[in-house]
Amino acid sequence: MERRTIGATALAVGAVGLGCMPMSWAYSTSRQQGAESLRTVHRALDLGSTLLDTADMYGPFTNELLLGRVLRQRRSEAFVSTKVGLLVGEQHIVANGRPGYVRRACDASLRRLQTDVIDLYQLHRADPEVPVEETWGAMAELVRAGKVRALGLCAVGVRGERRPGAGLFDTTIRQLERVQQVFPVSAVEAELSVWSPEALGSLLPWCTARGIGFLAAMPLGNGFLTGTLTPGQGFEPDDLRARHPRFTAEMMAANQPIVAGLRRVAARHGEEVTPAQVALAWVLAQGPHVIPIPGTKQACWAEENAAAAGLRLTPEDLQELRRLPPARGSWD
Ligand SMILES: NC(=O)c1ccc[n+]([C@@H]2O[C@H](COP(=O)([O-])OP(=O)(O)OC[C@H]3O[C@@H](n4cnc5c(N)ncnc54)[C@H](OP(=O)(O)O)[C@@H]3O)[C@@H](O)[C@H]2O)c1
């Protein structure tokens, strides 16, 4: 698989990574099976999808434990990205950016992952109660201590309460400016896909101008862009899509032209090419330091997604995808 680099220290990873979240979190628990998840991680590594994206809160904790079982055997083949800063409670999730907590959380992640070093340690969310420089300073100490190789920040678009004219990622960019003063940012992780292209406006250009890698989360639109979901099929109550405004039967039907466009482009590249692969190739085409991290718990899909690294979209393909209607269904 093609390799791409992220950050000033030029960390090299396979162009398509593996999002491990669906193995333990956010997508229907009844379909999470440890053995198949382990097979999926192994298959991804076999194919050169070296970047494994997890977080201590996925599970919570079980996703890192699962990866630890693979890393124990194949640490040198993997690039491990995990996250700190969110605590899962009974009914809610809270941010914790206190330096002492960050230090303890890192040691706990290292133990669960069965490794001595985390390749990319990301701040999952800034804690409104703690200046972000303090949290980032504690993370920088972990780099100096050799427990972490590089730092990243997860960006969340501020939805619903934006001032008129404010960009989705304005708050994140202000945070990034602040933490850059303390220690270099190697990667930013944020949603980027054919139906959620907002990061192209200012966040990705900000990263590109500074040689910062971009990990594209939800590159398959939480599965919608693969064309394997049916409007009205319903989701289990613990599946994030049960409450997602784009996954009502009405909005899934309204957004079918987007899937149809991906299918048309796929068909031009051969019978075997899938809408999911076109969606990932579109992300790859957004810049040489962009790494899609499609999430899956199925080895067959990890294979399909890894193969997207070899798909090159033509200027006509990209133009057709640019002309697709904007997605319907919004958090705003
Ligand atoms: N930093 C953050 O705040 C943040 C937020 C969200 C996500 N993330 C990261 O980004 C990763 C990707 O996002 P995501 O997993 O939420 O969304 P995604 O990659 O857009 O979509 C995942 C969904 O697509 C399905 N899928 C994957 N490959 C497929 C294929 N080839 N054909 C058909 N269906 C396929 C998966 O099904 P199965 O589950 O059945 O395999 C899963 O339901 C996550 O795993 C996580 O590591 C980070």
The ligand as a Gaussian input file, in Angstrom:
#p B3LYP/6-31G(d) Opt

LIG

0 1
 N      -12.000000      11.808000      17.005000
 C      -13.298000      11.673000      17.029000
 O      -14.011000      12.392000      17.718000
 C      -13.910000      10.585000      16.184000
 C      -15.290000      10.553000      15.971000
 C      -15.799000       9.522000      15.197000
 C      -14.951000       8.581000      14.667000
 N      -13.604000       8.614000      14.901000
 C      -12.668000       7.618000      14.338000
 O      -12.907000       7.528000      12.941000
 C      -13.136000       6.161000      12.579000
 C      -14.086000       6.105000      11.411000
 O      -15.365000       6.648000      11.733000
 P      -16.645000       5.706000      11.943000
 O      -16.177000       4.325000      12.165000
 O      -17.514000       6.330000      12.968000
 O      -17.433000       5.892000      10.571000
 P      -17.169000       5.404000       9.055000
 O      -15.783000       4.915000       8.880000
 O      -17.634000       6.509000       8.195000
 O      -18.219000       4.207000       8.908000
 C      -18.211000       3.074000       9.725000
 C      -19.383000       2.203000       9.343000
 O      -19.227000       1.770000       7.997000
 C      -19.323000       0.354000       7.902000
 N      -18.359000      -0.066000       6.861000
 C      -16.998000       0.057000       6.903000
 N      -16.453000      -0.362000       5.749000
 C      -17.477000      -0.756000       4.949000
 C      -17.553000      -1.283000       3.632000
 N      -16.463000      -1.431000       2.882000
 N      -18.783000      -1.599000       3.128000
 C      -19.902000      -1.418000       3.882000
 N      -19.886000      -0.900000       5.137000
 C      -18.691000      -0.584000       5.671000
 C      -18.995000      -0.168000       9.285000
 O      -19.702000      -1.354000       9.505000
 P      -19.227000      -2.450000      10.586000
 O      -19.133000      -1.723000      11.889000
 O      -20.309000      -3.475000      10.563000
 O      -17.917000      -2.974000      10.158000
 C      -19.498000       0.950000      10.202000
 O      -20.860000       0.758000      10.477000
 C      -13.696000       5.535000      13.870000
 O      -13.601000       4.137000      13.840000
 C      -12.849000       6.218000      14.914000
 O      -11.603000       5.542000      15.001000
 C      -13.091000       9.625000      15.628000

